[in-house]
Amino acid sequence: VVNQRIAVSVFKTGHSQYVAGTNRVSNHYSGQAVDIYAVDGVDVSVSAEAARAVAEQSLGSAPPLRPDEFGSPWPDLERHPGAFSDSAHAHHLHAGWRANP
């Protein structure tokens, strides 16, 4: 188990209702997503080892802890279900969960 301090930039407040460029309601809007901009005092980037460890642990965890969607700076993590990487997520981790049925 990795024990690290995370800095959250967006949980719910301040996020638009829709995912940028779409008509899909954001999981942030309903309080089901979080954006992490730093881990152990180091900003998230492709070279941030602690952030990479958080990403790998999150994606390797079992449901319901494993996010349904996970954005990061690392394209190789896209092998995990729900993981994605794009320019909008080059400097933060995004973890989101679908609503419980």
Backbone torsions as a table, in degrees:
resi	resn	phi	psi	omega
1	VAL	NA	130.2	178.1
2	VAL	-88.4	131.3	178.7
3	ASN	-116.7	103.5	-176.0
4	GLN	-136.1	156.9	176.1
5	ARG	-91.0	131.4	178.6
6	ILE	-116.1	149.4	176.0
7	ALA	-113.3	122.2	-175.7
8	VAL	-99.2	130.3	178.9
9	SER	-102.1	-32.7	179.9
10	VAL	-139.6	126.6	169.6
11	PHE	-114.4	-68.3	176.1
12	LYS	-132.7	-53.9	-176.5
13	THR	-57.9	133.6	175.3
14	GLY	89.8	-4.4	179.8
15	HIS	-96.1	141.5	178.1
16	SER	-66.8	161.1	-179.3
17	GLN	-66.0	-32.7	-173.9
18	TYR	-111.9	150.8	171.6
19	VAL	-63.3	134.6	-175.7
20	ALA	-49.5	129.3	176.9
21	GLY	76.7	9.8	-178.7
22	THR	-133.0	177.9	171.7
23	ASN	-110.9	19.5	179.3
24	ARG	-89.6	128.3	-179.9
25	VAL	-67.3	130.8	-179.1
26	SER	-72.4	142.5	174.4
27	ASN	-66.5	-22.3	174.0
28	HIS	-62.0	-41.0	-174.2
29	TYR	-60.2	-32.3	-179.6
30	SER	-100.3	9.6	178.0
31	GLY	76.6	23.6	-177.4
32	GLN	-112.2	18.8	178.8
33	ALA	-148.3	157.4	179.9
34	VAL	-141.9	144.2	172.8
35	ASP	-112.5	131.1	-179.1
36	ILE	-112.1	121.4	-177.4
37	TYR	-101.0	-15.5	179.2
38	ALA	-150.9	149.4	175.6
39	VAL	-130.0	126.8	-177.3
40	ASP	52.6	38.2	175.9
41	GLY	80.0	4.5	179.8
42	VAL	-111.4	126.3	178.6
43	ASP	-58.9	142.9	177.1
44	VAL	-65.0	130.9	175.4
45	SER	-159.5	172.1	-179.5
46	VAL	-61.5	-23.1	-179.0
47	SER	-100.4	5.2	-177.9
48	ALA	-84.0	103.4	-174.7
49	GLU	-65.7	-40.0	-179.3
50	ALA	-66.1	-38.8	177.6
51	ALA	-65.6	-39.4	177.4
52	ARG	-61.4	-41.1	178.9
53	ALA	-62.9	-41.3	177.3
54	VAL	-62.1	-43.8	179.6
55	ALA	-60.7	-47.8	-178.4
56	GLU	-65.1	-40.6	179.0
57	GLN	-66.0	-42.3	179.3
58	SER	-61.2	-47.4	-177.5
59	LEU	-71.6	-21.9	179.7
60	GLY	-92.8	-3.8	-179.1
61	SER	-78.6	162.3	-179.6
62	ALA	-87.4	151.2	174.2
63	PRO	-58.9	147.3	6.8
64	PRO	-89.3	2.5	-179.7
65	LEU	-72.0	-33.0	-179.3
66	ARG	-67.5	126.6	178.8
67	PRO	-64.2	148.6	174.5
68	ASP	-77.9	-24.1	176.7
69	GLU	-138.4	138.4	-177.6
70	PHE	-147.3	112.1	178.0
71	GLY	-100.1	141.6	-178.5
72	SER	-157.9	172.8	176.5
73	PRO	-78.7	-0.9	-171.6
74	TRP	-109.0	101.6	-179.7
75	PRO	-59.4	-30.0	-178.4
76	ASP	-66.6	-17.8	177.6
77	LEU	-77.0	-7.8	178.8
78	GLU	-63.6	-8.3	175.9
79	ARG	-68.8	-16.8	177.6
80	HIS	-86.2	141.7	178.1
81	PRO	-56.4	131.7	176.5
82	GLY	82.5	-5.2	-178.3
83	ALA	-84.5	143.2	177.4
84	PHE	-148.9	161.0	178.1
85	SER	-142.7	131.6	176.9
86	ASP	-154.8	176.3	-175.9
87	SER	-62.9	-28.1	179.2
88	ALA	-70.8	-16.8	-178.1
89	HIS	-117.0	26.1	179.7
90	ALA	-74.1	-18.8	-174.8
91	HIS	-129.9	19.0	172.4
92	HIS	-159.9	162.4	173.4
93	LEU	-100.8	137.4	176.4
94	HIS	-119.3	124.7	176.0
95	ALA	-125.6	128.0	-179.1
96	GLY	-136.5	149.6	-179.6
97	TRP	-126.9	138.0	174.4
98	ARG	-68.6	158.2	177.9
99	ALA	-64.3	147.2	175.7
100	ASN	-66.3	139.9	179.6
101	PRO	-66.5	NA	NA
